[in-house]
């Protein structure tokens, strides 16, 4: 039986207004969201280039520079427990490694 075939199945209306960090935390779950401190930009870019030399676009590097040595809100994807991907609020399209943070 498919989930949508259940007699009790109905959509949930989202009539609330979340924005910014609250929406980010809501989407990813508070258990998965933590505040971490970025390493300095040069170190982060070097680490990311070691992982994949073509991973970072110019805009990605600007994002890293603007958050260098700052505390940032992150979503930690626990799919790979030993080496989770970490996505930072503001540009959650870049999967950072744990070495990119202090």
Biopython code that builds the backbone (N, CA, C, O; Angstrom):
import numpy as np
from Bio.PDB.StructureBuilder import StructureBuilder

atoms = [
    (1, "UNK", "N", (0.847, -1.177, 0.000)),
    (1, "UNK", "CA", (0.000, 0.000, 0.000)),
    (1, "UNK", "C", (0.893, 1.240, 0.000)),
    (1, "UNK", "O", (1.880, 1.301, 0.733)),
    (2, "UNK", "N", (0.556, 2.185, -0.791)),
    (2, "UNK", "CA", (1.277, 3.455, -0.860)),
    (2, "UNK", "C", (0.777, 4.375, 0.246)),
    (2, "UNK", "O", (-0.376, 4.290, 0.669)),
    (3, "UNK", "N", (1.660, 5.252, 0.707)),
    (3, "UNK", "CA", (1.300, 6.154, 1.815)),
    (3, "UNK", "C", (0.086, 7.008, 1.463)),
    (3, "UNK", "O", (-0.770, 7.240, 2.316)),
    (4, "UNK", "N", (0.001, 7.474, 0.230)),
    (4, "UNK", "CA", (-1.118, 8.337, -0.155)),
    (4, "UNK", "C", (-2.429, 7.576, -0.322)),
    (4, "UNK", "O", (-3.476, 8.192, -0.523)),
    (5, "UNK", "N", (-2.387, 6.258, -0.241)),
    (5, "UNK", "CA", (-3.599, 5.453, -0.315)),
    (5, "UNK", "C", (-4.267, 5.279, 1.059)),
    (5, "UNK", "O", (-5.390, 4.783, 1.143)),
    (6, "UNK", "N", (-3.593, 5.676, 2.107)),
    (6, "UNK", "CA", (-4.175, 5.568, 3.447)),
    (6, "UNK", "C", (-5.369, 6.514, 3.560)),
    (6, "UNK", "O", (-5.337, 7.625, 3.031)),
    (7, "UNK", "N", (-6.390, 6.086, 4.230)),
    (7, "UNK", "CA", (-7.601, 6.906, 4.344)),
    (7, "UNK", "C", (-7.377, 8.175, 5.157)),
    (7, "UNK", "O", (-8.106, 9.153, 4.993)),
    (8, "UNK", "N", (-6.377, 8.164, 6.032)),
    (8, "UNK", "CA", (-6.125, 9.340, 6.865)),
    (8, "UNK", "C", (-5.157, 10.339, 6.222)),
    (8, "UNK", "O", (-4.855, 11.377, 6.811)),
    (9, "UNK", "N", (-4.679, 10.031, 5.031)),
    (9, "UNK", "CA", (-3.680, 10.863, 4.352)),
    (9, "UNK", "C", (-4.267, 12.206, 3.927)),
    (9, "UNK", "O", (-5.263, 12.251, 3.205)),
    (10, "UNK", "N", (-3.653, 13.295, 4.373)),
    (10, "UNK", "CA", (-4.019, 14.625, 3.886)),
    (10, "UNK", "C", (-2.837, 15.571, 4.080)),
    (10, "UNK", "O", (-2.022, 15.388, 4.984)),
    (11, "UNK", "N", (-2.760, 16.562, 3.237)),
    (11, "UNK", "CA", (-1.668, 17.527, 3.286)),
    (11, "UNK", "C", (-1.780, 18.411, 4.516)),
    (11, "UNK", "O", (-2.875, 18.658, 5.022)),
    (12, "UNK", "N", (-0.643, 18.880, 4.985)),
    (12, "UNK", "CA", (-0.586, 19.803, 6.103)),
    (12, "UNK", "C", (-0.396, 21.199, 5.533)),
    (12, "UNK", "O", (0.503, 21.438, 4.727)),
    (13, "UNK", "N", (-1.237, 22.097, 5.953)),
    (13, "UNK", "CA", (-1.114, 23.471, 5.492)),
    (13, "UNK", "C", (-0.024, 24.173, 6.294)),
    (13, "UNK", "O", (0.066, 24.032, 7.513)),
    (14, "UNK", "N", (0.783, 24.916, 5.591)),
    (14, "UNK", "CA", (1.822, 25.682, 6.283)),
    (14, "UNK", "C", (1.424, 27.147, 6.269)),
    (14, "UNK", "O", (1.755, 27.887, 5.343)),
    (15, "UNK", "N", (0.720, 27.546, 7.293)),
    (15, "UNK", "CA", (0.242, 28.920, 7.362)),
    (15, "UNK", "C", (1.044, 29.743, 8.368)),
    (15, "UNK", "O", (0.512, 30.648, 9.010)),
    (16, "UNK", "N", (2.314, 29.422, 8.494)),
    (16, "UNK", "CA", (3.184, 30.163, 9.386)),
    (16, "UNK", "C", (4.224, 30.916, 8.555)),
    (16, "UNK", "O", (4.441, 30.606, 7.384)),
    (17, "UNK", "N", (4.851, 31.893, 9.170)),
    (17, "UNK", "CA", (5.823, 32.716, 8.466)),
    (17, "UNK", "C", (7.172, 32.628, 9.177)),
    (17, "UNK", "O", (7.414, 33.327, 10.161)),
    (18, "UNK", "N", (8.041, 31.766, 8.669)),
    (18, "UNK", "CA", (9.397, 31.681, 9.178)),
    (18, "UNK", "C", (10.332, 32.276, 8.137)),
    (18, "UNK", "O", (10.130, 32.104, 6.935)),
    (19, "UNK", "N", (11.353, 32.973, 8.607)),
    (19, "UNK", "CA", (12.303, 33.584, 7.684)),
    (19, "UNK", "C", (13.711, 33.421, 8.230)),
    (19, "UNK", "O", (13.901, 33.119, 9.409)),
    (20, "UNK", "N", (14.680, 33.619, 7.378)),
    (20, "UNK", "CA", (16.076, 33.646, 7.772)),
    (20, "UNK", "C", (16.545, 32.391, 8.473)),
    (20, "UNK", "O", (16.267, 31.272, 8.042)),
    (21, "UNK", "N", (17.272, 32.603, 9.577)),
    (21, "UNK", "CA", (17.836, 31.485, 10.320)),
    (21, "UNK", "C", (16.761, 30.556, 10.872)),
    (21, "UNK", "O", (16.965, 29.343, 10.926)),
    (22, "UNK", "N", (15.621, 31.108, 11.284)),
    (22, "UNK", "CA", (14.545, 30.260, 11.814)),
    (22, "UNK", "C", (14.053, 29.273, 10.756)),
    (22, "UNK", "O", (13.810, 28.105, 11.060)),
    (23, "UNK", "N", (13.908, 29.735, 9.526)),
    (23, "UNK", "CA", (13.478, 28.859, 8.431)),
    (23, "UNK", "C", (14.545, 27.806, 8.140)),
    (23, "UNK", "O", (14.216, 26.641, 7.917)),
    (24, "UNK", "N", (15.815, 28.202, 8.138)),
    (24, "UNK", "CA", (16.923, 27.277, 7.920)),
    (24, "UNK", "C", (16.902, 26.166, 8.966)),
    (24, "UNK", "O", (17.022, 24.988, 8.628)),
    (25, "UNK", "N", (16.750, 26.541, 10.237)),
    (25, "UNK", "CA", (16.705, 25.555, 11.319)),
    (25, "UNK", "C", (15.466, 24.679, 11.196)),
    (25, "UNK", "O", (15.546, 23.472, 11.423)),
    (26, "UNK", "N", (14.331, 25.254, 10.846)),
    (26, "UNK", "CA", (13.098, 24.485, 10.676)),
    (26, "UNK", "C", (13.261, 23.439, 9.572)),
    (26, "UNK", "O", (12.860, 22.286, 9.737)),
    (27, "UNK", "N", (13.848, 23.846, 8.452)),
    (27, "UNK", "CA", (14.013, 22.928, 7.316)),
    (27, "UNK", "C", (14.937, 21.762, 7.631)),
    (27, "UNK", "O", (14.697, 20.636, 7.196)),
    (28, "UNK", "N", (16.002, 22.035, 8.393)),
    (28, "UNK", "CA", (17.018, 21.009, 8.629)),
    (28, "UNK", "C", (16.919, 20.346, 9.995)),
    (28, "UNK", "O", (17.565, 19.324, 10.228)),
    (29, "UNK", "N", (16.136, 20.899, 10.891)),
    (29, "UNK", "CA", (15.957, 20.326, 12.221)),
    (29, "UNK", "C", (16.980, 20.866, 13.204)),
    (29, "UNK", "O", (18.165, 20.966, 12.886)),
    (30, "UNK", "N", (16.527, 21.209, 14.383)),
    (30, "UNK", "CA", (17.427, 21.816, 15.375)),
    (30, "UNK", "C", (18.524, 20.851, 15.820)),
    (30, "UNK", "O", (19.609, 21.291, 16.201)),
    (31, "UNK", "N", (18.262, 19.547, 15.777)),
    (31, "UNK", "CA", (19.291, 18.569, 16.136)),
    (31, "UNK", "C", (20.466, 18.638, 15.174)),
    (31, "UNK", "O", (21.613, 18.448, 15.578)),
    (32, "UNK", "N", (20.187, 18.907, 13.908)),
    (32, "UNK", "CA", (21.219, 18.923, 12.870)),
    (32, "UNK", "C", (21.886, 20.282, 12.690)),
    (32, "UNK", "O", (22.880, 20.383, 11.971)),
    (33, "UNK", "N", (21.370, 21.313, 13.316)),
    (33, "UNK", "CA", (21.917, 22.666, 13.147)),
    (33, "UNK", "C", (22.764, 23.045, 14.353)),
    (33, "UNK", "O", (22.346, 22.905, 15.502)),
    (34, "UNK", "N", (23.953, 23.525, 14.061)),
    (34, "UNK", "CA", (24.893, 23.931, 15.104)),
    (34, "UNK", "C", (25.571, 25.223, 14.661)),
    (34, "UNK", "O", (25.560, 25.570, 13.480)),
    (35, "UNK", "N", (26.154, 25.921, 15.612)),
    (35, "UNK", "CA", (26.970, 27.095, 15.307)),
    (35, "UNK", "C", (28.430, 26.664, 15.385)),
    (35, "UNK", "O", (28.882, 26.130, 16.398)),
    (36, "UNK", "N", (29.158, 26.906, 14.299)),
    (36, "UNK", "CA", (30.570, 26.556, 14.218)),
    (36, "UNK", "C", (31.356, 27.783, 13.793)),
    (36, "UNK", "O", (30.788, 28.740, 13.268)),
    (37, "UNK", "N", (32.657, 27.756, 14.019)),
    (37, "UNK", "CA", (33.513, 28.862, 13.604)),
    (37, "UNK", "C", (34.335, 28.422, 12.396)),
    (37, "UNK", "O", (35.056, 27.425, 12.436)),
    (38, "UNK", "N", (34.202, 29.201, 11.319)),
    (38, "UNK", "CA", (34.993, 28.959, 10.111)),
    (38, "UNK", "C", (36.469, 29.183, 10.411)),
    (38, "UNK", "O", (36.813, 30.064, 11.199)),
    (39, "UNK", "N", (37.322, 28.416, 9.807)),
    (39, "UNK", "CA", (38.752, 28.720, 9.824)),
    (39, "UNK", "C", (38.970, 29.939, 8.935)),
    (39, "UNK", "O", (38.028, 30.456, 8.336)),
    (40, "UNK", "N", (40.213, 30.392, 8.855)),
    (40, "UNK", "CA", (40.477, 31.540, 7.989)),
    (40, "UNK", "C", (40.240, 31.138, 6.527)),
    (40, "UNK", "O", (40.371, 29.969, 6.164)),
    (41, "UNK", "N", (39.895, 32.107, 5.718)),
    (41, "UNK", "CA", (39.462, 31.861, 4.335)),
    (41, "UNK", "C", (40.503, 31.099, 3.521)),
    (41, "UNK", "O", (40.153, 30.189, 2.770)),
    (42, "UNK", "N", (41.783, 31.460, 3.662)),
    (42, "UNK", "CA", (42.829, 30.783, 2.883)),
    (42, "UNK", "C", (42.886, 29.296, 3.194)),
    (42, "UNK", "O", (43.044, 28.472, 2.293)),
    (43, "UNK", "N", (42.757, 28.956, 4.467)),
    (43, "UNK", "CA", (42.771, 27.547, 4.868)),
    (43, "UNK", "C", (41.560, 26.812, 4.316)),
    (43, "UNK", "O", (41.686, 25.700, 3.803)),
    (44, "UNK", "N", (40.391, 27.427, 4.418)),
    (44, "UNK", "CA", (39.163, 26.790, 3.916)),
    (44, "UNK", "C", (39.253, 26.562, 2.409)),
    (44, "UNK", "O", (38.934, 25.477, 1.923)),
    (45, "UNK", "N", (39.679, 27.569, 1.683)),
    (45, "UNK", "CA", (39.783, 27.439, 0.219)),
    (45, "UNK", "C", (40.808, 26.369, -0.147)),
    (45, "UNK", "O", (40.579, 25.582, -1.065)),
    (46, "UNK", "N", (41.937, 26.335, 0.564)),
    (46, "UNK", "CA", (42.965, 25.323, 0.308)),
    (46, "UNK", "C", (42.416, 23.915, 0.550)),
    (46, "UNK", "O", (42.621, 23.014, -0.263)),
    (47, "UNK", "N", (41.716, 23.732, 1.677)),
    (47, "UNK", "CA", (41.128, 22.427, 1.990)),
    (47, "UNK", "C", (40.100, 22.002, 0.947)),
    (47, "UNK", "O", (40.062, 20.842, 0.538)),
    (48, "UNK", "N", (39.277, 22.942, 0.526)),
    (48, "UNK", "CA", (38.248, 22.629, -0.478)),
    (48, "UNK", "C", (38.883, 22.300, -1.828)),
    (48, "UNK", "O", (38.394, 21.429, -2.548)),
    (49, "UNK", "N", (39.977, 22.996, -2.174)),
    (49, "UNK", "CA", (40.671, 22.714, -3.434)),
    (49, "UNK", "C", (41.337, 21.343, -3.414)),
    (49, "UNK", "O", (41.417, 20.677, -4.445)),
    (50, "UNK", "N", (41.819, 20.917, -2.238)),
    (50, "UNK", "CA", (42.398, 19.578, -2.110)),
    (50, "UNK", "C", (41.333, 18.517, -2.344)),
    (50, "UNK", "O", (41.597, 17.481, -2.954)),
    (51, "UNK", "N", (40.137, 18.781, -1.858)),
    (51, "UNK", "CA", (39.021, 17.837, -2.000)),
    (51, "UNK", "C", (38.552, 17.768, -3.451)),
    (51, "UNK", "O", (38.361, 16.682, -3.998)),
    (52, "UNK", "N", (38.368, 18.932, -4.069)),
    (52, "UNK", "CA", (37.951, 19.014, -5.473)),
    (52, "UNK", "C", (38.388, 20.375, -6.022)),
    (52, "UNK", "O", (37.805, 21.399, -5.664)),
    (53, "UNK", "N", (39.401, 20.397, -6.880)),
    (53, "UNK", "CA", (39.937, 21.660, -7.393)),
    (53, "UNK", "C", (38.911, 22.521, -8.139)),
    (53, "UNK", "O", (39.105, 23.730, -8.264)),
    (54, "UNK", "N", (37.849, 21.936, -8.623)),
    (54, "UNK", "CA", (36.847, 22.677, -9.387)),
    (54, "UNK", "C", (35.568, 22.945, -8.606)),
    (54, "UNK", "O", (34.566, 23.377, -9.175)),
    (55, "UNK", "N", (35.605, 22.689, -7.314)),
    (55, "UNK", "CA", (34.376, 22.779, -6.504)),
    (55, "UNK", "C", (33.903, 24.207, -6.273)),
    (55, "UNK", "O", (32.698, 24.455, -6.213)),
    (56, "UNK", "N", (34.826, 25.142, -6.144)),
    (56, "UNK", "CA", (34.449, 26.499, -5.748)),
    (56, "UNK", "C", (34.408, 27.471, -6.920)),
    (56, "UNK", "O", (35.361, 27.589, -7.690)),
    (57, "UNK", "N", (33.295, 28.150, -7.032)),
    (57, "UNK", "CA", (33.150, 29.235, -8.001)),
    (57, "UNK", "C", (33.611, 30.531, -7.332)),
    (57, "UNK", "O", (33.878, 30.547, -6.131)),
    (58, "UNK", "N", (33.703, 31.610, -8.100)),
    (58, "UNK", "CA", (34.099, 32.908, -7.558)),
    (58, "UNK", "C", (33.161, 33.349, -6.445)),
    (58, "UNK", "O", (33.617, 33.852, -5.418)),
    (59, "UNK", "N", (31.851, 33.168, -6.634)),
    (59, "UNK", "CA", (30.870, 33.556, -5.601)),
    (59, "UNK", "C", (31.061, 32.749, -4.323)),
    (59, "UNK", "O", (30.885, 33.271, -3.222)),
    (60, "UNK", "N", (31.422, 31.473, -4.470)),
    (60, "UNK", "CA", (31.665, 30.635, -3.299)),
    (60, "UNK", "C", (32.863, 31.150, -2.503)),
    (60, "UNK", "O", (32.836, 31.184, -1.273)),
    (61, "UNK", "N", (33.900, 31.546, -3.211)),
    (61, "UNK", "CA", (35.096, 32.071, -2.546)),
    (61, "UNK", "C", (34.791, 33.392, -1.841)),
    (61, "UNK", "O", (35.316, 33.655, -0.759)),
    (62, "UNK", "N", (33.950, 34.216, -2.447)),
    (62, "UNK", "CA", (33.540, 35.467, -1.801)),
    (62, "UNK", "C", (32.764, 35.172, -0.520)),
    (62, "UNK", "O", (32.940, 35.851, 0.492)),
    (63, "UNK", "N", (31.903, 34.153, -0.571)),
    (63, "UNK", "CA", (31.136, 33.747, 0.611)),
    (63, "UNK", "C", (32.080, 33.299, 1.719)),
    (63, "UNK", "O", (31.892, 33.662, 2.880)),
    (64, "UNK", "N", (33.087, 32.518, 1.370)),
    (64, "UNK", "CA", (34.059, 32.039, 2.350)),
    (64, "UNK", "C", (34.835, 33.218, 2.944)),
    (64, "UNK", "O", (35.042, 33.281, 4.156)),
    (65, "UNK", "N", (35.261, 34.145, 2.094)),
    (65, "UNK", "CA", (35.988, 35.325, 2.570)),
    (65, "UNK", "C", (35.147, 36.152, 3.528)),
    (65, "UNK", "O", (35.659, 36.642, 4.535)),
    (66, "UNK", "N", (33.882, 36.311, 3.232)),
    (66, "UNK", "CA", (33.015, 37.137, 4.080)),
    (66, "UNK", "C", (32.729, 36.478, 5.429)),
    (66, "UNK", "O", (32.337, 37.158, 6.378)),
    (67, "UNK", "N", (32.921, 35.165, 5.521)),
    (67, "UNK", "CA", (32.656, 34.449, 6.778)),
    (67, "UNK", "C", (33.921, 33.931, 7.454)),
    (67, "UNK", "O", (33.842, 33.164, 8.413)),
    (68, "UNK", "N", (35.078, 34.344, 6.962)),
    (68, "UNK", "CA", (36.359, 33.906, 7.505)),
    (68, "UNK", "C", (36.458, 34.223, 9.000)),
    (68, "UNK", "O", (36.217, 35.352, 9.427)),
    (69, "UNK", "N", (36.815, 33.212, 9.777)),
    (69, "UNK", "CA", (36.995, 33.336, 11.236)),
    (69, "UNK", "C", (35.737, 33.784, 11.973)),
    (69, "UNK", "O", (35.835, 34.325, 13.074)),
    (70, "UNK", "N", (34.575, 33.573, 11.398)),
    (70, "UNK", "CA", (33.317, 33.970, 12.039)),
    (70, "UNK", "C", (32.516, 32.742, 12.454)),
    (70, "UNK", "O", (32.653, 31.655, 11.892)),
    (71, "UNK", "N", (31.675, 32.961, 13.460)),
    (71, "UNK", "CA", (30.723, 31.929, 13.863)),
    (71, "UNK", "C", (29.581, 31.921, 12.862)),
    (71, "UNK", "O", (29.009, 32.967, 12.555)),
    (72, "UNK", "N", (29.252, 30.741, 12.354)),
    (72, "UNK", "CA", (28.198, 30.614, 11.346)),
    (72, "UNK", "C", (27.208, 29.526, 11.743)),
    (72, "UNK", "O", (27.562, 28.580, 12.447)),
    (73, "UNK", "N", (25.985, 29.667, 11.294)),
    (73, "UNK", "CA", (24.953, 28.653, 11.504)),
    (73, "UNK", "C", (25.118, 27.581, 10.439)),
    (73, "UNK", "O", (25.191, 27.884, 9.248)),
    (74, "UNK", "N", (25.177, 26.331, 10.871)),
    (74, "UNK", "CA", (25.436, 25.225, 9.951)),
    (74, "UNK", "C", (24.398, 24.120, 10.093)),
    (74, "UNK", "O", (23.804, 23.921, 11.152)),
    (75, "UNK", "N", (24.206, 23.414, 8.992)),
    (75, "UNK", "CA", (23.431, 22.176, 8.977)),
    (75, "UNK", "C", (24.427, 21.049, 8.768)),
    (75, "UNK", "O", (25.160, 21.037, 7.779)),
    (76, "UNK", "N", (24.454, 20.105, 9.693)),
    (76, "UNK", "CA", (25.385, 18.988, 9.607)),
    (76, "UNK", "C", (24.631, 17.764, 9.081)),
    (76, "UNK", "O", (23.750, 17.225, 9.752)),
    (77, "UNK", "N", (24.987, 17.345, 7.890)),
    (77, "UNK", "CA", (24.362, 16.180, 7.265)),
    (77, "UNK", "C", (25.091, 14.936, 7.763)),
    (77, "UNK", "O", (26.266, 14.737, 7.454)),
    (78, "UNK", "N", (24.409, 14.118, 8.516)),
    (78, "UNK", "CA", (25.027, 12.973, 9.171)),
    (78, "UNK", "C", (25.047, 11.715, 8.309)),
    (78, "UNK", "O", (25.228, 10.617, 8.835)),
    (79, "UNK", "N", (24.864, 11.851, 7.005)),
    (79, "UNK", "CA", (24.868, 10.675, 6.132)),
    (79, "UNK", "C", (26.191, 9.929, 6.213)),
    (79, "UNK", "O", (26.226, 8.698, 6.201)),
    (80, "UNK", "N", (27.265, 10.678, 6.295)),
    (80, "UNK", "CA", (28.592, 10.089, 6.447)),
    (80, "UNK", "C", (29.073, 10.453, 7.848)),
    (80, "UNK", "O", (29.569, 11.560, 8.056)),
    (81, "UNK", "N", (28.935, 9.548, 8.806)),
    (81, "UNK", "CA", (29.223, 9.857, 10.207)),
    (81, "UNK", "C", (30.671, 10.274, 10.445)),
    (81, "UNK", "O", (30.927, 11.194, 11.222)),
    (82, "UNK", "N", (31.617, 9.614, 9.789)),
    (82, "UNK", "CA", (33.021, 9.936, 10.017)),
    (82, "UNK", "C", (33.430, 11.237, 9.343)),
    (82, "UNK", "O", (34.362, 11.902, 9.795)),
    (83, "UNK", "N", (32.756, 11.601, 8.283)),
    (83, "UNK", "CA", (33.112, 12.806, 7.539)),
    (83, "UNK", "C", (31.845, 13.465, 7.008)),
    (83, "UNK", "O", (31.575, 13.418, 5.808)),
    (84, "UNK", "N", (31.060, 14.084, 7.905)),
    (84, "UNK", "CA", (29.776, 14.653, 7.465)),
    (84, "UNK", "C", (29.960, 15.881, 6.579)),
    (84, "UNK", "O", (30.951, 16.602, 6.696)),
    (85, "UNK", "N", (29.015, 16.102, 5.713)),
    (85, "UNK", "CA", (28.978, 17.331, 4.928)),
    (85, "UNK", "C", (28.338, 18.402, 5.796)),
    (85, "UNK", "O", (27.370, 18.141, 6.510)),
    (86, "UNK", "N", (28.885, 19.610, 5.729)),
    (86, "UNK", "CA", (28.380, 20.709, 6.532)),
    (86, "UNK", "C", (27.981, 21.842, 5.606)),
    (86, "UNK", "O", (28.787, 22.320, 4.807)),
    (87, "UNK", "N", (26.737, 22.265, 5.719)),
    (87, "UNK", "CA", (26.202, 23.334, 4.881)),
    (87, "UNK", "C", (25.987, 24.571, 5.741)),
    (87, "UNK", "O", (25.433, 24.485, 6.838)),
    (88, "UNK", "N", (26.425, 25.718, 5.241)),
    (88, "UNK", "CA", (26.395, 26.953, 6.012)),
    (88, "UNK", "C", (25.226, 27.822, 5.570)),
    (88, "UNK", "O", (24.973, 27.992, 4.377)),
    (89, "UNK", "N", (24.514, 28.373, 6.561)),
    (89, "UNK", "CA", (23.415, 29.299, 6.274)),
    (89, "UNK", "C", (23.946, 30.478, 5.466)),
    (89, "UNK", "O", (25.002, 31.031, 5.772)),
    (90, "UNK", "N", (23.219, 30.844, 4.459)),
    (90, "UNK", "CA", (23.609, 31.948, 3.579)),
    (90, "UNK", "C", (23.965, 31.436, 2.207)),
    (90, "UNK", "O", (23.691, 32.093, 1.203)),
    (91, "UNK", "N", (24.581, 30.252, 2.154)),
    (91, "UNK", "CA", (24.866, 29.586, 0.879)),
    (91, "UNK", "C", (24.947, 28.101, 1.166)),
    (91, "UNK", "O", (26.035, 27.541, 1.304)),
    (92, "UNK", "N", (23.796, 27.473, 1.255)),
    (92, "UNK", "CA", (23.787, 26.057, 1.624)),
    (92, "UNK", "C", (23.899, 25.127, 0.422)),
    (92, "UNK", "O", (23.385, 24.008, 0.445)),
    (93, "UNK", "N", (24.576, 25.597, -0.635)),
    (93, "UNK", "CA", (24.847, 24.752, -1.792)),
    (93, "UNK", "C", (26.260, 24.202, -1.772)),
    (93, "UNK", "O", (26.615, 23.383, -2.619)),
    (94, "UNK", "N", (27.076, 24.639, -0.816)),
    (94, "UNK", "CA", (28.464, 24.185, -0.729)),
    (94, "UNK", "C", (28.568, 23.189, 0.429)),
    (94, "UNK", "O", (28.195, 23.498, 1.560)),
    (95, "UNK", "N", (29.072, 22.009, 0.136)),
    (95, "UNK", "CA", (29.272, 20.992, 1.182)),
    (95, "UNK", "C", (30.688, 21.120, 1.725)),
    (95, "UNK", "O", (31.646, 20.700, 1.075)),
    (96, "UNK", "N", (30.822, 21.702, 2.920)),
    (96, "UNK", "CA", (32.126, 21.854, 3.548)),
    (96, "UNK", "C", (32.457, 20.606, 4.355)),
    (96, "UNK", "O", (31.567, 19.865, 4.771)),
    (97, "UNK", "N", (33.741, 20.386, 4.567)),
    (97, "UNK", "CA", (34.209, 19.278, 5.391)),
    (97, "UNK", "C", (34.463, 19.795, 6.811)),
    (97, "UNK", "O", (34.587, 21.001, 7.026)),
    (98, "UNK", "N", (34.539, 18.882, 7.766)),
    (98, "UNK", "CA", (34.738, 19.289, 9.157)),
    (98, "UNK", "C", (36.047, 20.042, 9.356)),
    (98, "UNK", "O", (36.129, 20.882, 10.252)),
    (99, "UNK", "N", (37.069, 19.773, 8.558)),
    (99, "UNK", "CA", (38.358, 20.453, 8.683)),
    (99, "UNK", "C", (38.273, 21.950, 8.400)),
    (99, "UNK", "O", (39.195, 22.689, 8.745)),
    (100, "UNK", "N", (37.196, 22.408, 7.786)),
    (100, "UNK", "CA", (37.032, 23.814, 7.458)),
    (100, "UNK", "C", (36.601, 24.663, 8.674)),
    (100, "UNK", "O", (36.481, 25.885, 8.582)),
    (101, "UNK", "N", (36.375, 23.991, 9.798)),
    (101, "UNK", "CA", (35.891, 24.682, 10.999)),
    (101, "UNK", "C", (36.821, 24.417, 12.171)),
    (101, "UNK", "O", (37.541, 23.418, 12.198)),
    (102, "UNK", "N", (36.796, 25.325, 13.140)),
    (102, "UNK", "CA", (37.611, 25.173, 14.347)),
    (102, "UNK", "C", (36.853, 24.304, 15.331)),
    (102, "UNK", "O", (37.347, 24.037, 16.427)),
]
sb = StructureBuilder()
sb.init_structure("model")
sb.init_model(0)
sb.init_chain("A")
sb.init_seg("    ")
for serial, (resi, resn, name, xyz) in enumerate(atoms, 1):
    if name == "N":
        sb.init_residue(resn, " ", resi, " ")
    sb.init_atom(name, np.array(xyz, "f"), 0.0, 1.0, " ", f" {name:<3s}", serial, name[0])
structure = sb.get_structure()
